[in-house]
Structure formats: C-alpha cells, structure tokens
C-alpha cells in the first residue's frame, strides 16, 4: 500500500536513511527495566507479584500519548504458584480508553555484537507479536522464523535514536525471501510508542523479511511518526532492553553500517502468558491526563493492582490515509460494475481518490470509464465498447496535504459469451504468417457469420472494424492501425455482433509483434495507453574513453528526427538538440549503472554514444559529426548517421522478452571491432536483466519457421573444437524440463536429439557456413565440444569437454560464450541488420582473453 517515505528506506532505498535527522539525545540512565511498578501481594496464602513495564525516556511512571491515537504499554506479571493470571485495566477519564491485547506469543532474538565501549555483548531481545491485529504480517514472519531464515543474519543498518534494521540475507539492505506480501495497517497502531517492531519495505506491498525496531528512549516528540501507515507495525519490545541499548549504540560507519557485526544468532517463537500489552487510546480532541489502573487476578481470590499516568498531548502530525484491501471484480460485456472503497484517515480529512491502470496511479484507464464519488467512496467502472478479458487497475487515496497516494491494485474481468466457431488470425500474406509479424500494420482475417458486424480487439481495445472481403461473405479483413500492437505478445480476438443483435467473441489468439530492433528499439507498452517505464543498464564498460550515452525519439523506424534523415549534415546536431533526447548515463558512469525512465509506449527510439566527450562539447566542437576533423564523434544505432559510415554496434534482441542489448565499439573506423567498449541493455521495467545474454530469441511466431544462418568468422590456430551447435531452452534462465544449468543431467538434456541442432562438426574452419530451420520465437543457447561429438558424449565418453553459453555448466562457472570480443580476430569489417557475432573463449569470458572461435549468426539470411 504505502511507498517509502523520504526519511526511511528499507531494501533498495536504504541509502535515504543516512540523511535521517537525528533527534535530540536524552539521558539513557532509566531503561524499561528500571521503571517497573511493583504490585504487592494481597494474601499470604497466594503470593502474586505483578509489575508494569513503562518504557519512559524520563524514567517517570508516565506514558506519553497523543490526541486521537493509541499508545502501547507492556505489563509483566509473576504468580509464584504458577496459576494463570488475568490482567484487566481501566481509566478514570472517559476521554481515554484502555484495552488488554489477547496475544500470547513472542519473537525472541538472540543477539550478539560489540558495544560502544568495544566490549562484546550477547543476550535476548523479546518482542510481543500482535497476531490478532496483524494476522497476515505475523503469519509471514512466524513462518520465516520457524524455517530458521533469520538465524545468522545481521542488523545491517543501525541509527542511534531511530532504529536497528535487519533480516536481509544479503546483509546490505537489498535482499529478502523469494516472495513479497502486502502491507497491513490498523488505525490503532502508529509510531507513538518506543520499541516498536515493524516491516521495512521498498514501496507498496513489498514486505519480505527485513524488519526494524525503533529506539526505546527518545522523547515522544521524536517518535518517527513520519512512518505511520507506511510500514506495518506488528510487535513491541517487552524485554531485553539492555541488549537493544548496546546494539543501537554500537559504532557505525558513514553508511550507518555497524563497524562490528550485530548478529541475530538465532530466532524463535515462544508462548508467554506472563506478559501482556495494553492499548491506551485518547479521544480525538482530548489533551490532558488520565490514571490507568491495572489489575492482575489469579482466579483464586487474589488480586493485585497498581496504576500509571497517561499524558495525552496535542498530536503535531497529519497522518496519511490508507485504503482497505480492494477485491478483484467481474462484470459482463458492456455492463458497469460498482463498489465502495473504504479508507481510514485519523484526522477525518477530506479524501481524494484516483483510479489508474497497469500499476500507475497517474495513468488513467484507457479502456474503462470511471465515475468516482469522493464523498461516499463509491466507484463505478464502465468497460468501453469491445473490452473483454482482464484489465489491471489501481486505486489510490490521499488527503489535501499530500501529493502521494496510498494504493491498492486489483483486476476487473469483463466476460462475454465465447463462440469457438469464430476464427481470427494474421492474414496468410501478412509478413511472417502464422502468429508473428514484423509489420506495425498487418492484416487481420476473421471468419464469422454473414451479415455480422465484426470488430478486431487488440489487448482488449477495439483496434479496427473488419469488412467482408472477396466473394466469401463470411471472410472479414482489417488492416491494423500503427498504434494497435505492442512489442512482443498481443491478445487478439474478434467481437461479432450478429444480425439479430447477439454479441459473441472469439477465443483469444496471441500475435507476436517482433520488428527488428537493430537500429531502433520500440518502447514497451500499449501505444494508446500513454507512457511506459523502461530500465536501462550498463552490462559492460571496457574502454579508455569517458563516454556519454543517451537515447533519442525518432519520427519513424528509418531514423528520421524532426524531419531530418540519417546521413544529413545536420542530423547529429538535430538529434542532440531535439526535445526527444534524454541522457541515460553521463560521463563517469560505471559498469552496473542503471536508470529507469518513462517513455512513450510504442514510440521508436535510438541510442547514441558521444565518444570521450559530452553532448555539449560535441555541439560546440563538431556539430556536423565531420569525419575529417579530430572529433569528438557521436555514434548512433542508426548507423548511416555515423561519421565513418560503418556500424559501431551489434544487437541481441528479444522482442517477446521485451529487452534488447546493444554492444558498442567507440573507436573511429571501428577500432578493433571488439564490441565490448560499452554494452547497454534496454528492458521493460520488471523484466529481469539478461546479464551476460546467455540466450538468443529466434525471430518469428511459434507457428512459423525461421531460418538461421551461421558462418565461422575466425578460428585460433590452437583451437581444438570438434563440434559447435545450439540447443533450445524453456526460458531465458536456460531451464530444460525443470533442470537448471549446472544441475546433474543438464548437459545430457541439452544435447539430446530433440533439443540439439549441430551446426559444425568434424572440426571447425574459417568460412564454414550452414543454415538451420527453427520454430519462431524459440530460445536457444550455444554449446561447443572438444574431443568428440555430442552423440559420443551421450554414449558415455567422459573425455569430451562440453562448454555452453550458461556459465553454471562450465568449469569454475566461467563465461565462455560472449557477444563481445577479447581481441581482434578475423572479424568482419561490417555487420548487416539482424547479424551478430558470438565469441567462444579459451578460458573465461574476461576482457583480453583470447577468442578460440568467432561465429557470425544471421537471423535473416
């Protein structure tokens, strides 16, 4: 639900914590253990000794609170005969209420480290879990604890007067378990008490394993209320305050990391009937004090009582509102659906609601009309004509004092009667045929009843009206507009309105839009639905230059920018002065750098590299990209605009996987053409990085056949490869029938006859050429053998060495197949569109390692 606030960060946004303003110090002489109030025994025959633990920064028996909010107070009892004790509480002021929480289980953390005096410490921090108020959060954490997940992890971030944060298996704030779960809030649980246990996160509903505990002796004015309803509170410290004190005051560095590890040696869940927690709440407008009386009863006539003062001050904080969970909705074609969204705002502010789509609260639904009554929270969603299937929506709430929404994502499913007799697909003469097209405007063919009105739906939008064609009145055709298809997979169906008025739809078909992305990439997302986010990463940077890298918006796939074509004298200056240009990585970037930006969905973009200069320096010194001078020079993926007229990149694209990698050479005239100076990957946000690019996607659709050509470009004199080929895999991770690279039996599965395509055998020589047919959109990996054939390996010849493009299968986990060279070896002077080079290394895919083999692959031979 809640995003990371500016003064707190868990996981990915962890560095923001470094700027958290440190509140004023208070004397730490009085901890919770020193401010317990004793309960005297009432009868000699039953000894009942109860006490109340008030974590007070002043050491006084006063609990601080705020108007309209609740404070948490831990109570410990001790009944010497072991009889069960019931705790009750009351107040002397009708403006203050008190409730005894019924939870009985604790999270115990055995913690060790080195304190501020340099002395080793160890002990147990005990935290009462709020299982009744926070059932989902506590259930997830209890499962992790009982699995041993936390044992041996550390508190990786410690800020005195604020929090200790831990539970990350990576130990740096970036990790967690292999799942995430939603935020959970209760209006009574705010950061208005010391020693609270809560979830760290990196945004809405991204809870995992990272937890934090707030400091125990800061004044109430310094309670971190900016975290309210941003982080799920699910417990409070009830014991181990001295251990916590030593942990939070340990020496840390400038990144708030402990100089000496503070370790969670073990964690466990323990039932505890001796401790209870009180929830003390003040009315919205009440400022003042109340006496809270606590009673402990052993059920045998023995009762012990005592009291403490609750002091409610004016609350200085306006808390953000939060939404209750929103359920998925279902409606029929053309029928609106209504629901009431529930939100909580402690101050009772006017609430502002907003509905977005595809996880973006600022992206209005393009397929759904929204009517929202802010006064009642009633929302009516009306699917537009032709919308069928699932639509991903998001609703948010905020108050007038904030610009940030608390959000909940949900799905609206629009159903319709399906008629399997309706046929729809790409026209047989449309590009690739089958279910794949490289054209943005392919022809769609529909078979439906004569006399019907037929509409073509692309990704749940009416994209075109199909009209009868030729002599067959049941055959309808439509040419899609240029903004209908998104890169990769598209859901296509026909909506048929029969002559009698009945409306039916066809079954969903998948059409792949897989244009070449060699010179330009297409921003992901449905073109008619506005912006989409893409992530750009530097996979490699092996150059002596300090380059600038950016992208530019093209008018069309030919590379025209603001009406100026590639090759024009002023093309470079036009690109760098255009409003559609963005700098991705400024000079000084390092390998591993990454950035995420919003682009116009469906728009065409190119990538540029300013070699050893900035764009400003280029525009002032060589604005026409003149090859006769000393530069600086700019190289484009639209390579006809390059000053030397040659390609300075090769491309490995996966339109279905929505990512593409560009391998750049940044030297004039191609330099050594090793394509390792700069490797830039562009991918849809949320799509994992391809890393070393271990697979290649075959162009075309799954119902079509694609011919791939391969030719040997270079072989080292000492190369001993006896066979080279490819094998199909199930996903980009290289999985084969459930086996992952490196698993026992993986190589046998990869080289099995049904997976393997041998390209070169009986030795490999320069000039060898071959072509091979593949099913379109298949993912392939690469293999090479030394000392024999695949058949001999499968028959048990253990002397044969097998290497693949998946490092996990190779000795020492080395990258032996790469798309960038270690040195110049028989490399073609130029590459054509849809061609790329694969290099096989002697040992390891490191820069400078010698190529034993280089092979040119052609996806459009």
Secondary structure as the mmCIF struct_conf table of DSSP 4:
data_model
#
loop_
_struct_conf.conf_type_id
_struct_conf.id
_struct_conf.beg_label_comp_id
_struct_conf.beg_label_asym_id
_struct_conf.beg_label_seq_id
_struct_conf.end_label_comp_id
_struct_conf.end_label_asym_id
_struct_conf.end_label_seq_id
HELX_LH_PP_P HELX_LH_PP_P1 UNK A 3 UNK A 5
TURN_TY1_P TURN_TY1_P1 UNK A 6 UNK A 7
HELX_RH_3T_P HELX_RH_3T_P1 UNK A 11 UNK A 19
HELX_LH_PP_P HELX_LH_PP_P2 UNK A 20 UNK A 25
BEND BEND1 UNK A 29 UNK A 29
HELX_RH_3T_P HELX_RH_3T_P2 UNK A 32 UNK A 34
BEND BEND2 UNK A 35 UNK A 35
STRN STRN1 UNK A 36 UNK A 38
BEND BEND3 UNK A 42 UNK A 42
BEND BEND4 UNK A 44 UNK A 46
STRN STRN2 UNK A 48 UNK A 53
TURN_TY1_P TURN_TY1_P2 UNK A 57 UNK A 58
BEND BEND5 UNK A 59 UNK A 61
STRN STRN3 UNK A 62 UNK A 66
TURN_TY1_P TURN_TY1_P3 UNK A 67 UNK A 68
STRN STRN4 UNK A 70 UNK A 79
TURN_TY1_P TURN_TY1_P4 UNK A 80 UNK A 81
STRN STRN5 UNK A 86 UNK A 91
BEND BEND6 UNK A 92 UNK A 92
TURN_TY1_P TURN_TY1_P5 UNK A 94 UNK A 95
STRN STRN6 UNK A 96 UNK A 100
STRN STRN7 UNK A 105 UNK A 114
TURN_TY1_P TURN_TY1_P6 UNK A 116 UNK A 117
BEND BEND7 UNK A 118 UNK A 118
STRN STRN8 UNK A 120 UNK A 129
TURN_TY1_P TURN_TY1_P7 UNK A 131 UNK A 133
HELX_RH_AL_P HELX_RH_AL_P1 UNK A 135 UNK A 146
TURN_TY1_P TURN_TY1_P8 UNK A 147 UNK A 152
STRN STRN9 UNK A 154 UNK A 154
STRN STRN10 UNK A 157 UNK A 159
TURN_TY1_P TURN_TY1_P9 UNK A 160 UNK A 162
STRN STRN11 UNK A 163 UNK A 166
TURN_TY1_P TURN_TY1_P10 UNK A 169 UNK A 170
BEND BEND8 UNK A 171 UNK A 174
BEND BEND9 UNK A 178 UNK A 178
STRN STRN12 UNK A 181 UNK A 181
TURN_TY1_P TURN_TY1_P11 UNK A 187 UNK A 188
BEND BEND10 UNK A 191 UNK A 191
BEND BEND11 UNK A 193 UNK A 195
STRN STRN13 UNK A 196 UNK A 199
BEND BEND12 UNK A 202 UNK A 203
TURN_TY1_P TURN_TY1_P12 UNK A 204 UNK A 205
STRN STRN14 UNK A 207 UNK A 207
BEND BEND13 UNK A 209 UNK A 209
STRN STRN15 UNK A 211 UNK A 214
BEND BEND14 UNK A 216 UNK A 218
HELX_RH_3T_P HELX_RH_3T_P3 UNK A 220 UNK A 222
BEND BEND15 UNK A 223 UNK A 223
HELX_RH_3T_P HELX_RH_3T_P4 UNK A 225 UNK A 227
TURN_TY1_P TURN_TY1_P13 UNK A 228 UNK A 230
BEND BEND16 UNK A 231 UNK A 231
STRN STRN16 UNK A 233 UNK A 239
HELX_RH_AL_P HELX_RH_AL_P2 UNK A 241 UNK A 248
TURN_TY1_P TURN_TY1_P14 UNK A 249 UNK A 249
BEND BEND17 UNK A 250 UNK A 250
STRN STRN17 UNK A 252 UNK A 252
TURN_TY1_P TURN_TY1_P15 UNK A 254 UNK A 255
BEND BEND18 UNK A 256 UNK A 256
STRN STRN18 UNK A 258 UNK A 258
BEND BEND19 UNK A 259 UNK A 260
STRN STRN19 UNK A 263 UNK A 271
BEND BEND20 UNK A 273 UNK A 274
STRN STRN20 UNK A 275 UNK A 282
TURN_TY1_P TURN_TY1_P16 UNK A 284 UNK A 285
STRN STRN21 UNK A 288 UNK A 297
BEND BEND21 UNK A 299 UNK A 301
STRN STRN22 UNK A 303 UNK A 313
HELX_LH_PP_P HELX_LH_PP_P3 UNK A 319 UNK A 321
STRN STRN23 UNK A 322 UNK A 323
HELX_LH_PP_P HELX_LH_PP_P4 UNK A 324 UNK A 325
STRN STRN24 UNK A 329 UNK A 332
TURN_TY1_P TURN_TY1_P17 UNK A 333 UNK A 334
STRN STRN25 UNK A 337 UNK A 340
STRN STRN26 UNK A 343 UNK A 344
TURN_TY1_P TURN_TY1_P18 UNK A 346 UNK A 347
STRN STRN27 UNK A 351 UNK A 357
TURN_TY1_P TURN_TY1_P19 UNK A 358 UNK A 359
STRN STRN28 UNK A 360 UNK A 360
TURN_TY1_P TURN_TY1_P20 UNK A 361 UNK A 362
BEND BEND22 UNK A 363 UNK A 363
BEND BEND23 UNK A 366 UNK A 367
STRN STRN29 UNK A 368 UNK A 373
TURN_TY1_P TURN_TY1_P21 UNK A 374 UNK A 377
STRN STRN30 UNK A 378 UNK A 383
HELX_LH_PP_P HELX_LH_PP_P5 UNK A 384 UNK A 384
TURN_TY1_P TURN_TY1_P22 UNK A 385 UNK A 386
STRN STRN31 UNK A 389 UNK A 399
TURN_TY1_P TURN_TY1_P23 UNK A 400 UNK A 401
BEND BEND24 UNK A 403 UNK A 403
HELX_LH_PP_P HELX_LH_PP_P6 UNK A 404 UNK A 405
STRN STRN32 UNK A 406 UNK A 415
STRN STRN33 UNK A 418 UNK A 418
TURN_TY1_P TURN_TY1_P24 UNK A 420 UNK A 421
STRN STRN34 UNK A 423 UNK A 426
TURN_TY1_P TURN_TY1_P25 UNK A 428 UNK A 429
BEND BEND25 UNK A 430 UNK A 430
TURN_TY1_P TURN_TY1_P26 UNK A 431 UNK A 432
TURN_TY1_P TURN_TY1_P27 UNK A 434 UNK A 435
STRN STRN35 UNK A 436 UNK A 437
BEND BEND26 UNK A 438 UNK A 438
TURN_TY1_P TURN_TY1_P28 UNK A 440 UNK A 441
STRN STRN36 UNK A 443 UNK A 447
TURN_TY1_P TURN_TY1_P29 UNK A 450 UNK A 451
STRN STRN37 UNK A 453 UNK A 458
TURN_TY1_P TURN_TY1_P30 UNK A 459 UNK A 460
STRN STRN38 UNK A 461 UNK A 469
TURN_TY1_P TURN_TY1_P31 UNK A 470 UNK A 471
STRN STRN39 UNK A 472 UNK A 479
HELX_LH_PP_P HELX_LH_PP_P7 UNK A 480 UNK A 481
TURN_TY1_P TURN_TY1_P32 UNK A 482 UNK A 483
BEND BEND27 UNK A 484 UNK A 484
HELX_LH_PP_P HELX_LH_PP_P8 UNK A 485 UNK A 486
BEND BEND28 UNK A 487 UNK A 487
STRN STRN40 UNK A 488 UNK A 497
TURN_TY1_P TURN_TY1_P33 UNK A 499 UNK A 500
BEND BEND29 UNK A 501 UNK A 501
STRN STRN41 UNK A 503 UNK A 505
HELX_LH_PP_P HELX_LH_PP_P9 UNK A 506 UNK A 508
STRN STRN42 UNK A 509 UNK A 513
BEND BEND30 UNK A 518 UNK A 519
STRN STRN43 UNK A 521 UNK A 522
BEND BEND31 UNK A 525 UNK A 525
HELX_RH_3T_P HELX_RH_3T_P5 UNK A 527 UNK A 529
STRN STRN44 UNK A 531 UNK A 540
BEND BEND32 UNK A 544 UNK A 545
STRN STRN45 UNK A 548 UNK A 553
BEND BEND33 UNK A 555 UNK A 556
TURN_TY1_P TURN_TY1_P34 UNK A 557 UNK A 558
STRN STRN46 UNK A 561 UNK A 561
TURN_TY1_P TURN_TY1_P35 UNK A 562 UNK A 563
STRN STRN47 UNK A 564 UNK A 564
HELX_LH_PP_P HELX_LH_PP_P10 UNK A 565 UNK A 565
TURN_TY1_P TURN_TY1_P36 UNK A 566 UNK A 567
BEND BEND34 UNK A 568 UNK A 568
TURN_TY1_P TURN_TY1_P37 UNK A 569 UNK A 570
HELX_RH_AL_P HELX_RH_AL_P3 UNK A 571 UNK A 577
BEND BEND35 UNK A 578 UNK A 578
TURN_TY1_P TURN_TY1_P38 UNK A 579 UNK A 580
STRN STRN48 UNK A 581 UNK A 585
TURN_TY1_P TURN_TY1_P39 UNK A 587 UNK A 588
TURN_TY1_P TURN_TY1_P40 UNK A 591 UNK A 592
STRN STRN49 UNK A 594 UNK A 600
TURN_TY1_P TURN_TY1_P41 UNK A 601 UNK A 602
STRN STRN50 UNK A 604 UNK A 610
TURN_TY1_P TURN_TY1_P42 UNK A 611 UNK A 612
BEND BEND36 UNK A 613 UNK A 613
HELX_RH_AL_P HELX_RH_AL_P4 UNK A 615 UNK A 621
TURN_TY1_P TURN_TY1_P43 UNK A 623 UNK A 624
TURN_TY1_P TURN_TY1_P44 UNK A 627 UNK A 628
BEND BEND37 UNK A 629 UNK A 629
STRN STRN51 UNK A 634 UNK A 636
BEND BEND38 UNK A 637 UNK A 638
HELX_RH_3T_P HELX_RH_3T_P6 UNK A 639 UNK A 641
BEND BEND39 UNK A 642 UNK A 642
TURN_TY1_P TURN_TY1_P45 UNK A 643 UNK A 644
BEND BEND40 UNK A 645 UNK A 646
STRN STRN52 UNK A 649 UNK A 654
TURN_TY1_P TURN_TY1_P46 UNK A 655 UNK A 658
STRN STRN53 UNK A 659 UNK A 664
BEND BEND41 UNK A 667 UNK A 667
HELX_RH_3T_P HELX_RH_3T_P7 UNK A 668 UNK A 670
TURN_TY1_P TURN_TY1_P47 UNK A 671 UNK A 672
BEND BEND42 UNK A 675 UNK A 675
BEND BEND43 UNK A 677 UNK A 677
STRN STRN54 UNK A 678 UNK A 684
TURN_TY1_P TURN_TY1_P48 UNK A 685 UNK A 686
BEND BEND44 UNK A 687 UNK A 687
HELX_LH_PP_P HELX_LH_PP_P11 UNK A 688 UNK A 689
TURN_TY1_P TURN_TY1_P49 UNK A 691 UNK A 693
STRN STRN55 UNK A 696 UNK A 697
HELX_LH_PP_P HELX_LH_PP_P12 UNK A 698 UNK A 698
BEND BEND45 UNK A 699 UNK A 700
TURN_TY1_P TURN_TY1_P50 UNK A 702 UNK A 703
BEND BEND46 UNK A 704 UNK A 704
STRN STRN56 UNK A 705 UNK A 715
TURN_TY1_P TURN_TY1_P51 UNK A 717 UNK A 718
STRN STRN57 UNK A 721 UNK A 729
BEND BEND47 UNK A 730 UNK A 731
TURN_TY1_P TURN_TY1_P52 UNK A 732 UNK A 733
STRN STRN58 UNK A 736 UNK A 736
TURN_TY1_P TURN_TY1_P53 UNK A 737 UNK A 738
STRN STRN59 UNK A 739 UNK A 739
HELX_LH_PP_P HELX_LH_PP_P13 UNK A 740 UNK A 740
TURN_TY1_P TURN_TY1_P54 UNK A 741 UNK A 742
BEND BEND48 UNK A 743 UNK A 743
TURN_TY1_P TURN_TY1_P55 UNK A 744 UNK A 745
HELX_RH_AL_P HELX_RH_AL_P5 UNK A 746 UNK A 750
TURN_TY1_P TURN_TY1_P56 UNK A 751 UNK A 751
BEND BEND49 UNK A 752 UNK A 752
TURN_TY1_P TURN_TY1_P57 UNK A 753 UNK A 755
STRN STRN60 UNK A 756 UNK A 761
BEND BEND50 UNK A 762 UNK A 763
TURN_TY1_P TURN_TY1_P58 UNK A 766 UNK A 767
STRN STRN61 UNK A 769 UNK A 775
TURN_TY1_P TURN_TY1_P59 UNK A 776 UNK A 777
STRN STRN62 UNK A 779 UNK A 786
BEND BEND51 UNK A 787 UNK A 788
HELX_RH_AL_P HELX_RH_AL_P6 UNK A 790 UNK A 794
TURN_TY1_P TURN_TY1_P60 UNK A 795 UNK A 796
TURN_TY1_P TURN_TY1_P61 UNK A 798 UNK A 799
STRN STRN63 UNK A 801 UNK A 804
BEND BEND52 UNK A 805 UNK A 806
HELX_RH_3T_P HELX_RH_3T_P8 UNK A 807 UNK A 809
BEND BEND53 UNK A 810 UNK A 810
HELX_RH_3T_P HELX_RH_3T_P9 UNK A 811 UNK A 813
STRN STRN64 UNK A 817 UNK A 818
BEND BEND54 UNK A 819 UNK A 820
BEND BEND55 UNK A 822 UNK A 823
BEND BEND56 UNK A 825 UNK A 826
BEND BEND57 UNK A 829 UNK A 829
TURN_TY1_P TURN_TY1_P62 UNK A 833 UNK A 834
STRN STRN65 UNK A 835 UNK A 841
BEND BEND58 UNK A 842 UNK A 845
TURN_TY1_P TURN_TY1_P63 UNK A 847 UNK A 848
HELX_LH_PP_P HELX_LH_PP_P14 UNK A 849 UNK A 850
STRN STRN66 UNK A 851 UNK A 858
TURN_TY1_P TURN_TY1_P64 UNK A 859 UNK A 860
#
